[in-house]
Amino acid sequence: MTAGHVPPIVDPFMEKVRQCVKEHAMLFRGARVLAGVSGGPDSTALVHVLSRLQKEFALQLGVAHVNHCLRGEESDRDALFVQEMANSLDLPFHPETVDVAAAQKESGLSLEEAAREARKAFFSRVMQEHGYDLAALGHHADDNAEWMLISLIRGTGAGGLSGIPPVNGKTVRPLFKLTRKEILEYCRENDLKWVQDSTNQDQSILRNQIRLHLLPILESQYNPAIVQGLNRLSDILRLEHQWMDGMARDFLDEHAKPIKNGLELSLVHLVTQPLAMQRRIVLQAMAQVRGNTRKTSWTHVHDVLNLTSRGKSGSQAHLPDGLEARRVQRKLEFILHGSPDWARTPSQPGEEWRVVLDGPGTYRIPQAGLTLVCCEEKKTENPFISEDPMEVCMDLERASFPLTFRPWKPGDRFTPLGAGGTQKVKKFLIDHKVPAQDRQNIYVLTNRETVLWLVGRRLAEPAKILSKTRRILRCKVFLA
């Protein structure tokens, strides 16, 4: 060390954050990041950490908060606290109020699931409307350990035991390597204030029982490093789970195809796979058609596989949320049926609406009287490009989720595939002799406000498949 040279002070907490961010490629320079903030110590530390990384990564930050209307004045207090925090940091504040109890009754989900779905939908909408690239959440190592134990107690497969992912699509968790104890110490050392959620002490909630009783017993009587051990197991299982899911997706890319309200896959090829892979393929097929595997148990997967080994043509397996698997000769079909609350008549001309697509799946669009099926595929040397104008293939990285399906509107512009520049959608429709009365039934698929597909008419240049494209998004529209 040279005389007079003082080494920089190393902040162990921030070094762990940077290591996590680097290991999982969470942030990129210039990213617009929306932080989900409840007002508790974890999300308070998250905003503080992102603010410290702001200059280093040239981040543009925003704060989102959902008031679930479950704790009366306490919920309102939390919302005001987060708003004041955002104001003190001169960050945009995006609030939302949701009656989660009413949403639970309507959806049939648990209260926790209904709250999670409300937050997810809100964050997706804010990201779409305000141009955020990433959503940052405050989950940490203890959260992951607790979730693994919950999954184990309730019964799960490798997917549940792989825990909470540090990165999931556009959602990142920069505090993932930190423990709850480290986060609380960080908040105290930096004089950060936070609010307490009284429901965290509710002993009737399984997660609280695990956090307040089971984990402390495991730490004190069996393994002081149980949280680290569970997180290490989570890392191992997550990579193996991702590898098997990738293999299952590759199988579906090659041996499945979209049909109205779902997809069909070849039984001839399915039965050649090991049983473990057959299960993954069935789960992936269900996820692609429904958009998720919520409420799906191994019993449902077993029922579907029974169709392949014992079922006759025409036999069926009824699955959650209106999904049905049925055997049709040497094919297995997964069909998503409608429900009464989807049975709306198409919208009137000029009515404004939009449907946000969070990922691959089957989307009912009652306002248009249509169903949209989106499937993710691995790019092959010669990908199948349909001549059907209601089906397109796009570069998944350039046409990344969330996407929006909506009617075109005056002022919309796009760059038609093969054209030299942008033009108004209205001019394109006029130039292509689309009658005025038919223009009211034209729709666009957009990323933020960039038009990727003038549905049924022309793909846009920003969505085209390139030589470097690795994965494809195939979208097909059917009459509902």
Secondary structure per residue as TSV (DSSP state, phi and psi in degrees):
chain	resnum	aa	ss	phi	psi
A	1	M	-	360.0	129.3
A	2	T	-	-72.7	152.6
A	3	A	T	-60.7	135.9
A	4	G	T	82.2	-6.7
A	5	H	-	-84.5	125.7
A	6	V	-	-107.6	117.9
A	7	P	-	-64.2	147.5
A	8	P	-	-64.1	146.6
A	9	I	-	-74.4	127.0
A	10	V	-	-94.9	126.4
A	11	D	-	-96.0	105.6
A	12	P	H	-57.3	-37.1
A	13	F	H	-62.6	-50.6
A	14	M	H	-66.9	-31.9
A	15	E	H	-64.6	-39.0
A	16	K	H	-64.1	-40.4
A	17	V	H	-62.3	-48.3
A	18	R	H	-61.5	-40.2
A	19	Q	H	-61.3	-43.2
A	20	C	H	-65.2	-44.7
A	21	V	H	-60.6	-43.1
A	22	K	H	-69.6	-45.5
A	23	E	H	-59.1	-38.0
A	24	H	T	-107.0	11.2
A	25	A	T	47.6	51.8
A	26	M	-	-75.9	-38.0
A	27	L	-	-120.4	152.9
A	28	F	-	-133.8	158.2
A	29	R	T	-63.3	130.7
A	30	G	T	85.0	6.7
A	31	A	-	-65.7	143.1
A	32	R	E	-96.3	115.6
A	33	V	E	-117.4	126.3
A	34	L	E	-100.7	115.9
A	35	A	E	-92.3	125.4
A	36	G	E	-83.3	118.0
A	37	V	-	-126.7	123.0
A	38	S	-	-92.2	-26.1
A	39	G	S	107.4	-8.6
A	40	G	S	-74.5	175.9
A	41	P	H	-62.4	-36.1
A	42	D	H	-64.9	-52.6
A	43	S	H	-72.9	-27.9
A	44	T	H	-65.0	-45.3
A	45	A	H	-62.1	-38.2
A	46	L	H	-58.2	-48.9
A	47	V	H	-62.6	-40.6
A	48	H	H	-63.2	-43.7
A	49	V	H	-63.4	-46.7
A	50	L	H	-62.5	-35.8
A	51	S	H	-64.0	-37.2
A	52	R	H	-71.1	-27.3
A	53	L	H	-89.0	-4.5
A	54	Q	H	-58.1	-48.6
A	55	K	H	-70.4	-40.4
A	56	E	H	-59.9	-38.9
A	57	F	H	-109.1	5.1
A	58	A	T	53.2	44.4
A	59	L	-	-76.4	148.6
A	60	Q	E	-112.9	116.9
A	61	L	E	-107.1	152.0
A	62	G	E	-143.5	160.6
A	63	V	E	-122.3	130.9
A	64	A	E	-119.9	141.2
A	65	H	E	-141.2	135.2
A	66	V	E	-112.6	122.3
A	67	N	E	-90.2	111.9
A	68	H	-	-83.0	-3.5
A	69	C	S	57.5	37.4
A	70	L	S	-108.8	-15.7
A	71	R	S	-127.3	24.2
A	72	G	T	58.1	-127.0
A	73	E	H	-62.6	-30.0
A	74	E	H	-64.1	-40.2
A	75	S	H	-62.7	-42.8
A	76	D	H	-65.4	-37.8
A	77	R	H	-60.8	-44.4
A	78	D	H	-61.4	-43.5
A	79	A	H	-61.1	-42.7
A	80	L	H	-66.6	-39.3
A	81	F	H	-60.4	-46.3
A	82	V	H	-66.8	-39.3
A	83	Q	H	-60.2	-44.4
A	84	E	H	-66.0	-35.9
A	85	M	H	-61.8	-48.3
A	86	A	H	-60.5	-42.7
A	87	N	H	-63.0	-40.1
A	88	S	H	-65.7	-27.2
A	89	L	T	-96.5	2.2
A	90	D	T	57.8	44.7
A	91	L	-	-111.3	145.5
A	92	P	-	-59.1	139.9
A	93	F	E	-117.5	128.4
A	94	H	E	-121.0	99.3
A	95	P	E	-95.2	156.1
A	96	E	E	-147.0	140.4
A	97	T	E	-117.7	123.8
A	98	V	-	-130.3	130.5
A	99	D	-	-81.4	87.4
A	100	V	H	-66.1	-34.7
A	101	A	H	-61.0	-41.6
A	102	A	H	-68.2	-39.9
A	103	A	H	-63.5	-35.2
A	104	Q	H	-63.5	-46.4
A	105	K	H	-62.0	-39.4
A	106	E	H	-71.4	-37.2
A	107	S	H	-91.4	-23.6
A	108	G	-	80.5	5.3
A	109	L	-	-80.2	168.2
A	110	S	-	-70.6	164.4
A	111	L	H	-60.4	-42.2
A	112	E	H	-64.3	-42.4
A	113	E	H	-66.6	-40.8
A	114	A	H	-62.7	-41.0
A	115	A	H	-64.6	-41.9
A	116	R	H	-64.1	-42.6
A	117	E	H	-65.2	-37.5
A	118	A	H	-63.6	-43.9
A	119	R	H	-64.4	-44.4
A	120	K	H	-60.1	-45.5
A	121	A	H	-64.5	-40.4
A	122	F	H	-66.3	-48.2
A	123	F	H	-59.2	-42.3
A	124	S	H	-60.1	-43.0
A	125	R	H	-67.1	-43.6
A	126	V	H	-64.4	-41.9
A	127	M	H	-60.8	-42.1
A	128	Q	H	-65.8	-46.0
A	129	E	H	-76.2	-29.5
A	130	H	H	-112.3	4.3
A	131	G	T	75.7	28.6
A	132	Y	-	-76.9	142.7
A	133	D	S	-88.0	-34.6
A	134	L	E	-137.0	151.7
A	135	A	E	-112.0	127.0
A	136	A	E	-107.7	131.5
A	137	L	-	-121.8	159.9
A	138	G	-	-95.9	20.7
A	139	H	-	-63.4	145.1
A	140	H	-	-134.4	-173.8
A	141	A	H	-62.1	-38.8
A	142	D	H	-66.6	-39.4
A	143	D	H	-57.4	-43.3
A	144	N	H	-65.8	-43.4
A	145	A	H	-62.2	-42.7
A	146	E	H	-62.9	-42.2
A	147	W	H	-64.5	-38.7
A	148	M	H	-62.8	-41.9
A	149	L	H	-67.5	-39.0
A	150	I	H	-59.6	-46.6
A	151	S	H	-62.3	-40.9
A	152	L	H	-65.2	-42.3
A	153	I	H	-67.5	-41.3
A	154	R	H	-77.2	-20.9
A	155	G	-	99.8	123.3
A	156	T	-	-157.9	172.4
A	157	G	-	-105.1	-163.1
A	158	A	H	-62.9	-30.0
A	159	G	H	-62.0	-45.1
A	160	G	H	-67.2	-38.5
A	161	L	H	-75.2	-12.4
A	162	S	T	-77.1	-7.9
A	163	G	-	76.6	-157.7
A	164	I	S	-84.2	128.4
A	165	P	-	-76.1	138.2
A	166	P	S	-63.9	-31.7
A	167	V	E	-133.2	130.7
A	168	N	E	-138.6	96.9
A	169	G	T	64.4	-117.2
A	170	K	T	-98.4	10.5
A	171	T	E	-101.4	127.0
A	172	V	E	-123.9	152.8
A	173	R	-	-131.3	84.3
A	174	P	T	-64.3	-20.2
A	175	L	T	-93.3	14.2
A	176	F	T	-60.7	-30.1
A	177	K	T	-88.9	-5.6
A	178	L	S	-93.9	150.0
A	179	T	-	-92.0	165.7
A	180	R	H	-59.9	-40.7
A	181	K	H	-60.9	-43.6
A	182	E	H	-64.6	-37.6
A	183	I	H	-68.1	-42.5
A	184	L	H	-63.3	-40.6
A	185	E	H	-63.4	-40.3
A	186	Y	H	-61.9	-44.2
A	187	C	H	-61.9	-42.3
A	188	R	H	-68.8	-43.0
A	189	E	H	-63.2	-31.1
A	190	N	T	-100.2	11.7
A	191	D	T	54.6	42.6
A	192	L	-	-89.7	134.0
A	193	K	-	-94.5	149.3
A	194	W	-	-146.4	172.3
A	195	V	-	-112.9	152.9
A	196	Q	-	-100.9	134.3
A	197	D	-	-91.9	113.8
A	198	S	G	-62.6	-25.1
A	199	T	G	-70.6	-14.2
A	200	N	G	-66.6	-13.6
A	201	Q	G	-102.3	3.7
A	202	D	-	-73.0	110.1
A	203	Q	T	-73.7	-8.2
A	204	S	T	-81.5	-11.3
A	205	I	S	-91.8	126.0
A	206	L	H	-55.7	-43.7
A	207	R	H	-61.0	-38.9
A	208	N	H	-66.8	-38.0
A	209	Q	H	-60.5	-41.7
A	210	I	I	-67.3	-44.9
A	211	R	I	-67.9	-41.5
A	212	L	I	-87.1	-24.0
A	213	H	I	-124.9	-57.5
A	214	L	I	-65.3	-51.2
A	215	L	H	-61.7	-43.4
A	216	P	H	-59.6	-37.1
A	217	I	H	-66.3	-44.6
A	218	L	H	-61.8	-39.0
A	219	E	H	-70.3	-43.0
A	220	S	H	-80.5	-31.0
A	221	Q	H	-110.3	-16.5
A	222	Y	T	-126.7	-48.2
A	223	N	-	-156.6	107.3
A	224	P	T	-60.7	-21.9
A	225	A	T	-104.9	32.2
A	226	I	H	-61.5	-37.1
A	227	V	H	-64.0	-45.3
A	228	Q	H	-64.4	-39.3
A	229	G	H	-64.0	-42.8
A	230	L	H	-65.5	-37.4
A	231	N	H	-68.8	-35.0
A	232	R	H	-65.2	-44.1
A	233	L	H	-60.9	-40.5
A	234	S	H	-59.2	-44.5
A	235	D	H	-60.4	-44.1
A	236	I	H	-63.7	-49.9
A	237	L	H	-67.3	-33.9
A	238	R	H	-63.2	-43.9
A	239	L	H	-65.4	-41.2
A	240	E	H	-66.6	-39.4
A	241	H	H	-62.6	-44.7
A	242	Q	H	-63.8	-38.7
A	243	W	H	-63.9	-45.7
A	244	M	H	-66.8	-38.3
A	245	D	H	-62.9	-39.2
A	246	G	H	-62.4	-41.0
A	247	M	H	-63.7	-40.2
A	248	A	H	-65.8	-41.1
A	249	R	H	-63.7	-40.3
A	250	D	H	-60.7	-40.0
A	251	F	H	-61.9	-46.1
A	252	L	H	-65.7	-35.5
A	253	D	H	-56.0	-39.6
A	254	E	H	-89.5	-32.1
A	255	H	H	-121.5	9.7
A	256	A	E	-127.2	156.4
A	257	K	E	-146.2	151.2
A	258	P	E	-67.5	141.9
A	259	I	E	-131.0	173.2
A	260	K	T	-58.5	125.8
A	261	N	T	67.2	18.2
A	262	G	E	170.6	-145.9
A	263	L	E	-149.1	163.1
A	264	E	E	-128.6	147.5
A	265	L	E	-134.0	158.6
A	266	S	E	-79.6	121.4
A	267	L	H	-70.2	-32.5
A	268	V	H	-56.1	-41.8
A	269	H	H	-84.0	-33.3
A	270	L	H	-60.9	-44.2
A	271	V	T	-71.0	-11.3
A	272	T	T	-81.2	-10.9
A	273	Q	S	-85.2	152.5
A	274	P	-	-59.0	153.9
A	275	L	H	-56.1	-41.3
A	276	A	H	-60.1	-39.9
A	277	M	H	-73.8	-34.8
A	278	Q	H	-58.1	-42.5
A	279	R	H	-61.3	-44.3
A	280	R	H	-63.6	-40.6
A	281	I	H	-63.1	-44.2
A	282	V	H	-62.6	-44.5
A	283	L	H	-61.0	-42.7
A	284	Q	H	-65.2	-38.8
A	285	A	H	-63.4	-43.6
A	286	M	H	-62.8	-40.7
A	287	A	H	-65.5	-38.8
A	288	Q	H	-67.1	-36.1
A	289	V	H	-80.1	-43.0
A	290	R	H	-88.4	-21.7
A	291	G	S	91.7	-9.8
A	292	N	S	-165.2	172.5
A	293	T	-	-117.1	24.3
A	294	R	T	-59.0	141.1
A	295	K	T	71.1	1.5
A	296	T	-	-86.4	128.4
A	297	S	-	-114.7	171.5
A	298	W	H	-67.4	-21.8
A	299	T	H	-62.1	-41.3
A	300	H	H	-64.2	-42.8
A	301	V	H	-62.6	-42.3
A	302	H	H	-61.0	-41.4
A	303	D	H	-62.0	-39.7
A	304	V	H	-67.1	-44.3
A	305	L	H	-66.9	-26.5
A	306	N	H	-62.2	-30.3
A	307	L	H	-64.0	-31.5
A	308	T	H	-77.5	-31.8
A	309	S	H	-98.4	-31.9
A	310	R	T	-123.2	-20.5
A	311	G	-	-72.7	148.9
A	312	K	-	-97.7	165.3
A	313	S	T	-57.2	129.5
A	314	G	T	99.7	-14.4
A	315	S	-	-72.2	152.5
A	316	Q	E	-134.7	158.9
A	317	A	E	-131.8	123.9
A	318	H	E	-90.4	126.5
A	319	L	-	-117.9	169.5
A	320	P	G	-61.7	153.8
A	321	D	G	58.7	39.7
A	322	G	G	79.0	8.8
A	323	L	E	-86.4	140.4
A	324	E	E	-135.2	136.8
A	325	A	E	-108.1	135.6
A	326	R	E	-143.5	145.8
A	327	R	E	-90.6	128.1
A	328	V	E	-126.0	96.6
A	329	Q	T	57.0	-115.2
A	330	R	T	-103.8	26.0
A	331	K	E	-127.6	155.6
A	332	L	E	-119.3	120.9
A	333	E	E	-105.6	139.5
A	334	F	E	-115.3	115.1
A	335	I	E	-120.8	132.5
A	336	L	E	-100.5	117.1
A	337	H	-	-91.1	153.1
A	338	G	-	-73.5	169.3
A	339	S	-	-133.7	160.4
A	340	P	G	-53.1	-35.6
A	341	D	G	-74.3	-7.6
A	342	W	G	-91.4	-11.1
A	343	A	-	-80.6	57.1
A	344	R	-	-90.3	152.0
A	345	T	-	-79.0	156.3
A	346	P	-	-56.4	154.1
A	347	S	-	-68.5	161.6
A	348	Q	-	-83.4	153.2
A	349	P	T	-53.8	134.2
A	350	G	T	88.2	-10.4
A	351	E	-	-71.9	130.2
A	352	E	-	-90.9	132.3
A	353	W	-	-161.1	164.2
A	354	R	-	-153.9	148.5
A	355	V	E	-118.6	121.5
A	356	V	E	-89.9	129.0
A	357	L	E	-102.0	116.2
A	358	D	-	-86.7	-17.9
A	359	G	S	178.3	-177.0
A	360	P	S	-57.0	149.2
A	361	G	E	154.8	-174.3
A	362	T	E	-106.1	126.0
A	363	Y	E	-119.5	121.4
A	364	R	E	-77.6	132.1
A	365	I	E	-125.8	75.9
A	366	P	T	-63.1	-27.9
A	367	Q	T	-61.0	-27.9
A	368	A	T	-107.6	-4.4
A	369	G	T	67.9	32.8
A	370	L	E	-129.5	162.6
A	371	T	E	-124.6	133.1
A	372	L	E	-114.0	125.8
A	373	V	E	-111.0	123.8
A	374	C	E	-117.2	125.3
A	375	C	E	-125.9	136.9
A	376	E	E	-90.5	134.9
A	377	E	E	-134.4	152.7
A	378	K	E	-81.4	135.9
A	379	K	-	-70.4	131.0
A	380	T	-	-104.1	175.6
A	381	E	S	-61.4	-39.6
A	382	N	S	-130.5	80.0
A	383	P	-	-63.3	143.5
A	384	F	-	-70.8	120.3
A	385	I	-	-111.8	114.1
A	386	S	-	-71.2	149.1
A	387	E	-	-87.3	-4.9
A	388	D	-	-67.8	121.3
A	389	P	T	-64.3	-15.8
A	390	M	T	-93.4	13.1
A	391	E	E	-134.7	130.6
A	392	V	E	-136.0	158.6
A	393	C	E	-119.0	135.4
A	394	M	E	-131.6	156.9
A	395	D	E	-69.1	117.7
A	396	L	T	-65.2	-32.7
A	397	E	T	-70.6	-34.2
A	398	R	T	-85.3	-27.4
A	399	A	T	-107.0	56.9
A	400	S	-	-81.7	151.9
A	401	F	S	-75.2	153.7
A	402	P	S	-77.7	145.6
A	403	L	E	-111.9	164.6
A	404	T	E	-129.8	132.6
A	405	F	E	-108.1	125.5
A	406	R	E	-157.6	167.1
A	407	P	E	-67.9	148.5
A	408	W	-	-68.1	157.7
A	409	K	-	-138.6	155.3
A	410	P	T	-54.5	135.1
A	411	G	T	99.6	-17.8
A	412	D	-	-60.4	135.7
A	413	R	E	-126.8	152.9
A	414	F	E	-155.4	166.7
A	415	T	-	-108.4	98.8
A	416	P	B	-58.7	141.3
A	417	L	T	-54.4	125.9
A	418	G	T	89.2	-8.9
A	419	A	-	-83.9	161.2
A	420	G	S	-82.6	-16.4
A	421	G	S	-165.6	-174.2
A	422	T	-	-82.6	156.4
A	423	Q	E	-152.1	162.2
A	424	K	E	-69.8	142.0
A	425	V	H	-58.3	-41.1
A	426	K	H	-58.5	-44.9
A	427	K	H	-64.2	-39.5
A	428	F	H	-59.9	-44.8
A	429	L	H	-66.0	-39.5
A	430	I	H	-65.5	-46.2
A	431	D	H	-61.5	-29.0
A	432	H	T	-98.0	19.4
A	433	K	T	59.7	34.5
A	434	V	-	-80.5	118.7
A	435	P	-	-57.4	147.9
A	436	A	H	-55.9	-39.7
A	437	Q	H	-69.5	-21.4
A	438	D	H	-87.6	-18.5
A	439	R	H	-66.8	-23.1
A	440	Q	T	-70.9	-12.6
A	441	N	T	-109.5	28.1
A	442	I	-	-102.9	137.3
A	443	Y	E	-125.5	160.2
A	444	V	E	-127.7	149.4
A	445	L	E	-108.9	123.8
A	446	T	E	-126.4	154.8
A	447	N	E	-113.0	114.6
A	448	R	T	55.8	-120.5
A	449	E	T	-111.7	13.1
A	450	T	E	-83.3	120.2
A	451	V	E	-74.8	122.2
A	452	L	E	-99.0	-30.3
A	453	W	E	-149.4	122.5
A	454	L	E	-87.3	99.4
A	455	V	T	-56.1	126.7
A	456	G	T	79.9	-3.3
A	457	R	T	-120.5	-55.9
A	458	R	E	-162.4	136.2
A	459	L	E	-73.3	152.4
A	460	A	B	-97.1	151.6
A	461	E	G	-54.9	-41.1
A	462	P	G	-63.2	-15.4
A	463	A	G	-102.5	-0.5
A	464	K	-	-68.4	153.6
A	465	I	-	-78.5	130.9
A	466	L	-	-109.6	171.7
A	467	S	T	-63.9	-29.6
A	468	K	T	-88.6	-1.1
A	469	T	-	-60.0	135.0
A	470	R	-	-107.3	-38.6
A	471	R	E	-131.1	148.0
A	472	I	E	-114.6	144.3
A	473	L	E	-108.2	115.8
A	474	R	E	-100.6	123.4
A	475	C	E	-119.6	133.3
A	476	K	E	-135.9	134.6
A	477	V	E	-107.1	132.8
A	478	F	E	-122.1	155.3
A	479	L	E	-68.3	132.9
A	480	A	-	-66.9	360.0
